[in-house]
Amino acid sequence: MYKYEIIIYWSNEDQAFIAEVPELPGCMAHGHTPNEALANCQDAINLWLDTAKEFERAIPRPKGKRLMYA
C-alpha cells in the first residue's frame, strides 16, 4: 500500500463513493462502498505510477498524510 493521501467522498452525480489521490493528478476511482472505492484506488495508483515510469514522468513523493473520509 502506498502512502499517498486518499480522500473518499460520496458523489450524488455518480451515485458512488469516489476515492481521489490529490498528489497524483487525475488519479481516482469509485465504488459502491468506501472500502471498494479504496481498493479500486490502489489499482488506479499502480496504473498511474506504471504509466509515469513508462513515459519517464516525475513521480511525486508521498507526503504521508492520513486517510480521510468526507
TORKOL-285589 format. One record per atom (N, C-alpha, C): atom name; y, z, x; residue in three letters. Coordinates in steps of 0.001 Angstrom, whole numbers. Example, Ala and Ser with C-alpha at 12.3 -4.5 7.8 and 13.67 -1.06 7.14 Angstrom:
// residues 2
<node><a>N</a><yy>-5690</yy><zz>7800</zz><xx>13190</xx><r>ALA</r></node>
<node><a>CA</a><yy>-4500</yy><zz>7800</zz><xx>12300</xx><r>ALA</r></node>
<node><a>C</a><yy>-3300</yy><zz>7800</zz><xx>13200</xx><r>ALA</r></node>
<node><a>N</a><yy>-2250</yy><zz>7080</zz><xx>12850</xx><r>SER</r></node>
<node><a>CA</a><yy>-1060</yy><zz>7140</zz><xx>13670</xx><r>SER</r></node>
<node><a>C</a><yy>30</yy><zz>7870</zz><xx>12900</xx><r>SER</r></node>
***
This chain:
// residues 70
<node><a>N</a><yy>-1177</yy><zz>0</zz><xx>840</xx><r>MET</r></node>
<node><a>CA</a><yy>0</yy><zz>0</zz><xx>0</xx><r>MET</r></node>
<node><a>C</a><yy>1239</yy><zz>0</zz><xx>885</xx><r>MET</r></node>
<node><a>N</a><yy>2185</yy><zz>-834</zz><xx>544</xx><r>TYR</r></node>
<node><a>CA</a><yy>3428</yy><zz>-914</zz><xx>1297</xx><r>TYR</r></node>
<node><a>C</a><yy>4392</yy><zz>175</zz><xx>859</xx><r>TYR</r></node>
<node><a>N</a><yy>5400</yy><zz>436</zz><xx>1668</xx><r>LYS</r></node>
<node><a>CA</a><yy>6354</yy><zz>1497</zz><xx>1384</xx><r>LYS</r></node>
<node><a>C</a><yy>7687</yy><zz>961</zz><xx>873</xx><r>LYS</r></node>
<node><a>N</a><yy>7645</yy><zz>-190</zz><xx>224</xx><r>TYR</r></node>
<node><a>CA</a><yy>8855</yy><zz>-735</zz><xx>-375</xx><r>TYR</r></node>
<node><a>C</a><yy>9138</yy><zz>-16</zz><xx>-1689</xx><r>TYR</r></node>
<node><a>N</a><yy>10414</yy><zz>154</zz><xx>-1993</xx><r>GLU</r></node>
<node><a>CA</a><yy>10814</yy><zz>744</zz><xx>-3269</xx><r>GLU</r></node>
<node><a>C</a><yy>10395</yy><zz>-196</zz><xx>-4396</xx><r>GLU</r></node>
<node><a>N</a><yy>9810</yy><zz>373</zz><xx>-5442</xx><r>ILE</r></node>
<node><a>CA</a><yy>9406</yy><zz>-395</zz><xx>-6616</xx><r>ILE</r></node>
<node><a>C</a><yy>10026</yy><zz>277</zz><xx>-7836</xx><r>ILE</r></node>
<node><a>N</a><yy>10746</yy><zz>-491</zz><xx>-8614</xx><r>ILE</r></node>
<node><a>CA</a><yy>11364</yy><zz>18</zz><xx>-9831</xx><r>ILE</r></node>
<node><a>C</a><yy>10614</yy><zz>-580</zz><xx>-11015</xx><r>ILE</r></node>
<node><a>N</a><yy>10138</yy><zz>292</zz><xx>-11903</xx><r>ILE</r></node>
<node><a>CA</a><yy>9374</yy><zz>-146</zz><xx>-13068</xx><r>ILE</r></node>
<node><a>C</a><yy>10172</yy><zz>193</zz><xx>-14323</xx><r>ILE</r></node>
<node><a>N</a><yy>10313</yy><zz>-793</zz><xx>-15214</xx><r>TYR</r></node>
<node><a>CA</a><yy>11046</yy><zz>-574</zz><xx>-16454</xx><r>TYR</r></node>
<node><a>C</a><yy>10458</yy><zz>-1445</zz><xx>-17562</xx><r>TYR</r></node>
<node><a>N</a><yy>10757</yy><zz>-1068</zz><xx>-18798</xx><r>TRP</r></node>
<node><a>CA</a><yy>10319</yy><zz>-1834</zz><xx>-19962</xx><r>TRP</r></node>
<node><a>C</a><yy>11315</yy><zz>-2941</zz><xx>-20248</xx><r>TRP</r></node>
<node><a>N</a><yy>10820</yy><zz>-4138</zz><xx>-20530</xx><r>SER</r></node>
<node><a>CA</a><yy>11663</yy><zz>-5274</zz><xx>-20903</xx><r>SER</r></node>
<node><a>C</a><yy>11381</yy><zz>-5643</zz><xx>-22354</xx><r>SER</r></node>
<node><a>N</a><yy>12382</yy><zz>-5444</zz><xx>-23222</xx><r>ASN</r></node>
<node><a>CA</a><yy>12231</yy><zz>-5860</zz><xx>-24621</xx><r>ASN</r></node>
<node><a>C</a><yy>12058</yy><zz>-7370</zz><xx>-24725</xx><r>ASN</r></node>
<node><a>N</a><yy>12779</yy><zz>-8090</zz><xx>-23885</xx><r>GLU</r></node>
<node><a>CA</a><yy>12710</yy><zz>-9562</zz><xx>-23914</xx><r>GLU</r></node>
<node><a>C</a><yy>11301</yy><zz>-10063</zz><xx>-23614</xx><r>GLU</r></node>
<node><a>N</a><yy>10662</yy><zz>-9454</zz><xx>-22611</xx><r>ASP</r></node>
<node><a>CA</a><yy>9318</yy><zz>-9887</zz><xx>-22206</xx><r>ASP</r></node>
<node><a>C</a><yy>8207</yy><zz>-9120</zz><xx>-22910</xx><r>ASP</r></node>
<node><a>N</a><yy>8575</yy><zz>-8010</zz><xx>-23584</xx><r>GLN</r></node>
<node><a>CA</a><yy>7584</yy><zz>-7134</zz><xx>-24215</xx><r>GLN</r></node>
<node><a>C</a><yy>6507</yy><zz>-6715</zz><xx>-23205</xx><r>GLN</r></node>
<node><a>N</a><yy>6991</yy><zz>-6294</zz><xx>-22031</xx><r>ALA</r></node>
<node><a>CA</a><yy>6095</yy><zz>-5877</zz><xx>-20951</xx><r>ALA</r></node>
<node><a>C</a><yy>6859</yy><zz>-4961</zz><xx>-20004</xx><r>ALA</r></node>
<node><a>N</a><yy>6101</yy><zz>-4227</zz><xx>-19195</xx><r>PHE</r></node>
<node><a>CA</a><yy>6699</yy><zz>-3452</zz><xx>-18122</xx><r>PHE</r></node>
<node><a>C</a><yy>6927</yy><zz>-4384</zz><xx>-16943</xx><r>PHE</r></node>
<node><a>N</a><yy>8081</yy><zz>-4255</zz><xx>-16307</xx><r>ILE</r></node>
<node><a>CA</a><yy>8446</yy><zz>-5079</zz><xx>-15159</xx><r>ILE</r></node>
<node><a>C</a><yy>8496</yy><zz>-4179</zz><xx>-13927</xx><r>ILE</r></node>
<node><a>N</a><yy>7918</yy><zz>-4647</zz><xx>-12833</xx><r>ALA</r></node>
<node><a>CA</a><yy>7977</yy><zz>-3937</zz><xx>-11551</xx><r>ALA</r></node>
<node><a>C</a><yy>8728</yy><zz>-4836</zz><xx>-10576</xx><r>ALA</r></node>
<node><a>N</a><yy>9863</yy><zz>-4346</zz><xx>-10076</xx><r>GLU</r></node>
<node><a>CA</a><yy>10697</yy><zz>-5112</zz><xx>-9151</xx><r>GLU</r></node>
<node><a>C</a><yy>10729</yy><zz>-4444</zz><xx>-7784</xx><r>GLU</r></node>
<node><a>N</a><yy>10833</yy><zz>-5277</zz><xx>-6748</xx><r>VAL</r></node>
<node><a>CA</a><yy>10956</yy><zz>-4795</zz><xx>-5365</xx><r>VAL</r></node>
<node><a>C</a><yy>12325</yy><zz>-5247</zz><xx>-4862</xx><r>VAL</r></node>
<node><a>N</a><yy>13347</yy><zz>-4381</zz><xx>-4976</xx><r>PRO</r></node>
<node><a>CA</a><yy>14709</yy><zz>-4794</zz><xx>-4618</xx><r>PRO</r></node>
<node><a>C</a><yy>14867</yy><zz>-5284</zz><xx>-3178</xx><r>PRO</r></node>
<node><a>N</a><yy>14065</yy><zz>-4762</zz><xx>-2268</xx><r>GLU</r></node>
<node><a>CA</a><yy>14203</yy><zz>-5154</zz><xx>-859</xx><r>GLU</r></node>
<node><a>C</a><yy>13626</yy><zz>-6537</zz><xx>-568</xx><r>GLU</r></node>
<node><a>N</a><yy>12825</yy><zz>-7073</zz><xx>-1490</xx><r>LEU</r></node>
<node><a>CA</a><yy>12226</yy><zz>-8400</zz><xx>-1326</xx><r>LEU</r></node>
<node><a>C</a><yy>12742</yy><zz>-9287</zz><xx>-2462</xx><r>LEU</r></node>
<node><a>N</a><yy>13805</yy><zz>-10027</zz><xx>-2232</xx><r>PRO</r></node>
<node><a>CA</a><yy>14439</yy><zz>-10811</zz><xx>-3291</xx><r>PRO</r></node>
<node><a>C</a><yy>13454</yy><zz>-11684</zz><xx>-4072</xx><r>PRO</r></node>
<node><a>N</a><yy>13497</yy><zz>-11524</zz><xx>-5391</xx><r>GLY</r></node>
<node><a>CA</a><yy>12647</yy><zz>-12322</zz><xx>-6267</xx><r>GLY</r></node>
<node><a>C</a><yy>11242</yy><zz>-11789</zz><xx>-6434</xx><r>GLY</r></node>
<node><a>N</a><yy>10915</yy><zz>-10701</zz><xx>-5761</xx><r>CYS</r></node>
<node><a>CA</a><yy>9566</yy><zz>-10151</zz><xx>-5831</xx><r>CYS</r></node>
<node><a>C</a><yy>9467</yy><zz>-9209</zz><xx>-7024</xx><r>CYS</r></node>
<node><a>N</a><yy>8680</yy><zz>-9615</zz><xx>-8018</xx><r>MET</r></node>
<node><a>CA</a><yy>8470</yy><zz>-8794</zz><xx>-9206</xx><r>MET</r></node>
<node><a>C</a><yy>7184</yy><zz>-9205</zz><xx>-9884</xx><r>MET</r></node>
<node><a>N</a><yy>6731</yy><zz>-8343</zz><xx>-10780</xx><r>ALA</r></node>
<node><a>CA</a><yy>5521</yy><zz>-8612</zz><xx>-11550</xx><r>ALA</r></node>
<node><a>C</a><yy>5649</yy><zz>-7889</zz><xx>-12883</xx><r>ALA</r></node>
<node><a>N</a><yy>4715</yy><zz>-8153</zz><xx>-13785</xx><r>HIS</r></node>
<node><a>CA</a><yy>4756</yy><zz>-7487</zz><xx>-15084</xx><r>HIS</r></node>
<node><a>C</a><yy>3356</yy><zz>-7020</zz><xx>-15466</xx><r>HIS</r></node>
<node><a>N</a><yy>3294</yy><zz>-6200</zz><xx>-16504</xx><r>GLY</r></node>
<node><a>CA</a><yy>2015</yy><zz>-5717</zz><xx>-17009</xx><r>GLY</r></node>
<node><a>C</a><yy>2190</yy><zz>-5042</zz><xx>-18357</xx><r>GLY</r></node>
<node><a>N</a><yy>1077</yy><zz>-4819</zz><xx>-19045</xx><r>HIS</r></node>
<node><a>CA</a><yy>1106</yy><zz>-4155</zz><xx>-20343</xx><r>HIS</r></node>
<node><a>C</a><yy>1379</yy><zz>-2660</zz><xx>-20213</xx><r>HIS</r></node>
<node><a>N</a><yy>1076</yy><zz>-2093</zz><xx>-19044</xx><r>THR</r></node>
<node><a>CA</a><yy>1318</yy><zz>-676</zz><xx>-18772</xx><r>THR</r></node>
<node><a>C</a><yy>2064</yy><zz>-566</zz><xx>-17441</xx><r>THR</r></node>
<node><a>N</a><yy>2698</yy><zz>586</zz><xx>-17184</xx><r>PRO</r></node>
<node><a>CA</a><yy>3343</yy><zz>749</zz><xx>-15879</xx><r>PRO</r></node>
<node><a>C</a><yy>2353</yy><zz>607</zz><xx>-14719</xx><r>PRO</r></node>
<node><a>N</a><yy>1142</yy><zz>1131</zz><xx>-14883</xx><r>ASN</r></node>
<node><a>CA</a><yy>148</yy><zz>1032</zz><xx>-13807</xx><r>ASN</r></node>
<node><a>C</a><yy>-293</yy><zz>-412</zz><xx>-13567</xx><r>ASN</r></node>
<node><a>N</a><yy>-424</yy><zz>-1177</zz><xx>-14642</xx><r>GLU</r></node>
<node><a>CA</a><yy>-783</yy><zz>-2593</zz><xx>-14493</xx><r>GLU</r></node>
<node><a>C</a><yy>340</yy><zz>-3353</zz><xx>-13800</xx><r>GLU</r></node>
<node><a>N</a><yy>1588</yy><zz>-3070</zz><xx>-14165</xx><r>ALA</r></node>
<node><a>CA</a><yy>2721</yy><zz>-3718</zz><xx>-13510</xx><r>ALA</r></node>
<node><a>C</a><yy>2754</yy><zz>-3366</zz><xx>-12025</xx><r>ALA</r></node>
<node><a>N</a><yy>2460</yy><zz>-2104</zz><xx>-11696</xx><r>LEU</r></node>
<node><a>CA</a><yy>2438</yy><zz>-1678</zz><xx>-10297</xx><r>LEU</r></node>
<node><a>C</a><yy>1343</yy><zz>-2396</zz><xx>-9523</xx><r>LEU</r></node>
<node><a>N</a><yy>147</yy><zz>-2468</zz><xx>-10086</xx><r>ALA</r></node>
<node><a>CA</a><yy>-965</yy><zz>-3164</zz><xx>-9415</xx><r>ALA</r></node>
<node><a>C</a><yy>-627</yy><zz>-4637</zz><xx>-9197</xx><r>ALA</r></node>
<node><a>N</a><yy>-59</yy><zz>-5270</zz><xx>-10219</xx><r>ASN</r></node>
<node><a>CA</a><yy>322</yy><zz>-6672</zz><xx>-10088</xx><r>ASN</r></node>
<node><a>C</a><yy>1441</yy><zz>-6842</zz><xx>-9059</xx><r>ASN</r></node>
<node><a>N</a><yy>2302</yy><zz>-5848</zz><xx>-8962</xx><r>CYS</r></node>
<node><a>CA</a><yy>3394</yy><zz>-5902</zz><xx>-7997</xx><r>CYS</r></node>
<node><a>C</a><yy>2864</yy><zz>-5841</zz><xx>-6565</xx><r>CYS</r></node>
<node><a>N</a><yy>1806</yy><zz>-5085</zz><xx>-6337</xx><r>GLN</r></node>
<node><a>CA</a><yy>1215</yy><zz>-5047</zz><xx>-4997</xx><r>GLN</r></node>
<node><a>C</a><yy>739</yy><zz>-6448</zz><xx>-4591</xx><r>GLN</r></node>
<node><a>N</a><yy>157</yy><zz>-7181</zz><xx>-5543</xx><r>ASP</r></node>
<node><a>CA</a><yy>-244</yy><zz>-8570</zz><xx>-5276</xx><r>ASP</r></node>
<node><a>C</a><yy>977</yy><zz>-9434</zz><xx>-4983</xx><r>ASP</r></node>
<node><a>N</a><yy>2053</yy><zz>-9230</zz><xx>-5746</xx><r>ALA</r></node>
<node><a>CA</a><yy>3275</yy><zz>-10009</zz><xx>-5545</xx><r>ALA</r></node>
<node><a>C</a><yy>3883</yy><zz>-9725</zz><xx>-4170</xx><r>ALA</r></node>
<node><a>N</a><yy>3837</yy><zz>-8465</zz><xx>-3741</xx><r>ILE</r></node>
<node><a>CA</a><yy>4340</yy><zz>-8114</zz><xx>-2403</xx><r>ILE</r></node>
<node><a>C</a><yy>3529</yy><zz>-8839</zz><xx>-1335</xx><r>ILE</r></node>
<node><a>N</a><yy>2218</yy><zz>-8828</zz><xx>-1464</xx><r>ASN</r></node>
<node><a>CA</a><yy>1365</yy><zz>-9533</zz><xx>-491</xx><r>ASN</r></node>
<node><a>C</a><yy>1711</yy><zz>-11016</zz><xx>-428</xx><r>ASN</r></node>
<node><a>N</a><yy>1882</yy><zz>-11636</zz><xx>-1588</xx><r>LEU</r></node>
<node><a>CA</a><yy>2237</yy><zz>-13061</zz><xx>-1617</xx><r>LEU</r></node>
<node><a>C</a><yy>3613</yy><zz>-13302</zz><xx>-1004</xx><r>LEU</r></node>
<node><a>N</a><yy>4576</yy><zz>-12439</zz><xx>-1307</xx><r>TRP</r></node>
<node><a>CA</a><yy>5925</yy><zz>-12571</zz><xx>-767</xx><r>TRP</r></node>
<node><a>C</a><yy>5873</yy><zz>-12501</zz><xx>752</xx><r>TRP</r></node>
<node><a>N</a><yy>5169</yy><zz>-11514</zz><xx>1274</xx><r>LEU</r></node>
<node><a>CA</a><yy>5092</yy><zz>-11338</zz><xx>2732</xx><r>LEU</r></node>
<node><a>C</a><yy>4344</yy><zz>-12490</zz><xx>3397</xx><r>LEU</r></node>
<node><a>N</a><yy>3239</yy><zz>-12937</zz><xx>2795</xx><r>ASP</r></node>
<node><a>CA</a><yy>2484</yy><zz>-14073</zz><xx>3348</xx><r>ASP</r></node>
<node><a>C</a><yy>3347</yy><zz>-15325</zz><xx>3405</xx><r>ASP</r></node>
<node><a>N</a><yy>4120</yy><zz>-15570</zz><xx>2349</xx><r>THR</r></node>
<node><a>CA</a><yy>4993</yy><zz>-16748</zz><xx>2310</xx><r>THR</r></node>
<node><a>C</a><yy>6094</yy><zz>-16643</zz><xx>3360</xx><r>THR</r></node>
<node><a>N</a><yy>6685</yy><zz>-15455</zz><xx>3491</xx><r>ALA</r></node>
<node><a>CA</a><yy>7734</yy><zz>-15263</zz><xx>4503</xx><r>ALA</r></node>
<node><a>C</a><yy>7177</yy><zz>-15519</zz><xx>5910</xx><r>ALA</r></node>
<node><a>N</a><yy>5976</yy><zz>-15030</zz><xx>6180</xx><r>LYS</r></node>
<node><a>CA</a><yy>5355</yy><zz>-15254</zz><xx>7501</xx><r>LYS</r></node>
<node><a>C</a><yy>5074</yy><zz>-16735</zz><xx>7724</xx><r>LYS</r></node>
<node><a>N</a><yy>4554</yy><zz>-17380</zz><xx>6685</xx><r>GLU</r></node>
<node><a>CA</a><yy>4224</yy><zz>-18806</zz><xx>6793</xx><r>GLU</r></node>
<node><a>C</a><yy>5447</yy><zz>-19647</zz><xx>7143</xx><r>GLU</r></node>
<node><a>N</a><yy>6592</yy><zz>-19312</zz><xx>6558</xx><r>PHE</r></node>
<node><a>CA</a><yy>7814</yy><zz>-20071</zz><xx>6788</xx><r>PHE</r></node>
<node><a>C</a><yy>8723</yy><zz>-19436</zz><xx>7835</xx><r>PHE</r></node>
<node><a>N</a><yy>8165</yy><zz>-18446</zz><xx>8560</xx><r>GLU</r></node>
<node><a>CA</a><yy>8868</yy><zz>-17757</zz><xx>9649</xx><r>GLU</r></node>
<node><a>C</a><yy>10213</yy><zz>-17201</zz><xx>9198</xx><r>GLU</r></node>
<node><a>N</a><yy>10218</yy><zz>-16585</zz><xx>8027</xx><r>ARG</r></node>
<node><a>CA</a><yy>11413</yy><zz>-15941</zz><xx>7484</xx><r>ARG</r></node>
<node><a>C</a><yy>11423</yy><zz>-14469</zz><xx>7871</xx><r>ARG</r></node>
<node><a>N</a><yy>12593</yy><zz>-13887</zz><xx>7910</xx><r>ALA</r></node>
<node><a>CA</a><yy>12723</yy><zz>-12466</zz><xx>8230</xx><r>ALA</r></node>
<node><a>C</a><yy>12092</yy><zz>-11615</zz><xx>7123</xx><r>ALA</r></node>
<node><a>N</a><yy>11417</yy><zz>-10573</zz><xx>7545</xx><r>ILE</r></node>
<node><a>CA</a><yy>10792</yy><zz>-9644</zz><xx>6601</xx><r>ILE</r></node>
<node><a>C</a><yy>11511</yy><zz>-8303</zz><xx>6714</xx><r>ILE</r></node>
<node><a>N</a><yy>12135</yy><zz>-7865</zz><xx>5622</xx><r>PRO</r></node>
<node><a>CA</a><yy>12836</yy><zz>-6576</zz><xx>5667</xx><r>PRO</r></node>
<node><a>C</a><yy>11873</yy><zz>-5427</zz><xx>5933</xx><r>PRO</r></node>
<node><a>N</a><yy>12321</yy><zz>-4447</zz><xx>6702</xx><r>ARG</r></node>
<node><a>CA</a><yy>11522</yy><zz>-3250</zz><xx>6921</xx><r>ARG</r></node>
<node><a>C</a><yy>11640</yy><zz>-2372</zz><xx>5680</xx><r>ARG</r></node>
<node><a>N</a><yy>10541</yy><zz>-1766</zz><xx>5268</xx><r>PRO</r></node>
<node><a>CA</a><yy>10619</yy><zz>-871</zz><xx>4106</xx><r>PRO</r></node>
<node><a>C</a><yy>11535</yy><zz>311</zz><xx>4396</xx><r>PRO</r></node>
<node><a>N</a><yy>12356</yy><zz>655</zz><xx>3414</xx><r>LYS</r></node>
<node><a>CA</a><yy>13225</yy><zz>1814</zz><xx>3558</xx><r>LYS</r></node>
<node><a>C</a><yy>12487</yy><zz>3098</zz><xx>3197</xx><r>LYS</r></node>
<node><a>N</a><yy>11326</yy><zz>2945</zz><xx>2559</xx><r>GLY</r></node>
<node><a>CA</a><yy>10505</yy><zz>4104</zz><xx>2251</xx><r>GLY</r></node>
<node><a>C</a><yy>11044</yy><zz>4984</zz><xx>1134</xx><r>GLY</r></node>
<node><a>N</a><yy>11761</yy><zz>4383</zz><xx>190</xx><r>LYS</r></node>
<node><a>CA</a><yy>12252</yy><zz>5160</zz><xx>-952</xx><r>LYS</r></node>
<node><a>C</a><yy>11109</yy><zz>5490</zz><xx>-1891</xx><r>LYS</r></node>
<node><a>N</a><yy>11364</yy><zz>6364</zz><xx>-2822</xx><r>ARG</r></node>
<node><a>CA</a><yy>10340</yy><zz>6823</zz><xx>-3747</xx><r>ARG</r></node>
<node><a>C</a><yy>10051</yy><zz>5782</zz><xx>-4826</xx><r>ARG</r></node>
<node><a>N</a><yy>8914</yy><zz>5943</zz><xx>-5462</xx><r>LEU</r></node>
<node><a>CA</a><yy>8539</yy><zz>5127</zz><xx>-6611</xx><r>LEU</r></node>
<node><a>C</a><yy>9341</yy><zz>5623</zz><xx>-7794</xx><r>LEU</r></node>
<node><a>N</a><yy>9956</yy><zz>4724</zz><xx>-8535</xx><r>MET</r></node>
<node><a>CA</a><yy>10816</yy><zz>5126</zz><xx>-9644</xx><r>MET</r></node>
<node><a>C</a><yy>10342</yy><zz>4507</zz><xx>-10946</xx><r>MET</r></node>
<node><a>N</a><yy>10378</yy><zz>5281</zz><xx>-12006</xx><r>TYR</r></node>
<node><a>CA</a><yy>10131</yy><zz>4775</zz><xx>-13349</xx><r>TYR</r></node>
<node><a>C</a><yy>11425</yy><zz>4902</zz><xx>-14128</xx><r>TYR</r></node>
<node><a>N</a><yy>11859</yy><zz>3845</zz><xx>-14788</xx><r>ALA</r></node>
<node><a>CA</a><yy>13091</yy><zz>3901</zz><xx>-15587</xx><r>ALA</r></node>
<node><a>C</a><yy>12741</yy><zz>3884</zz><xx>-17063</xx><r>ALA</r></node>
***
